Amino acid sequence: MKPDEEFQRRRRARNWAILGALVALVVLFYFISVARLLRS
């Protein structure tokens, strides 16, 4: 594998990790909001 292909693959993996973290945060905030609404 060429070095630039390896770089692209690593960057794509990092992008997926960032996307996963963002989605997890959104889900977390959603559940916190729902819990607060149901509690009040």
Protein Blocks (a to p, Z undefined) as FASTA:
>chain_A
ZZklmmmmmmmmmmmmmmmmmmmmmmmmmmmmmmmmmmZZ
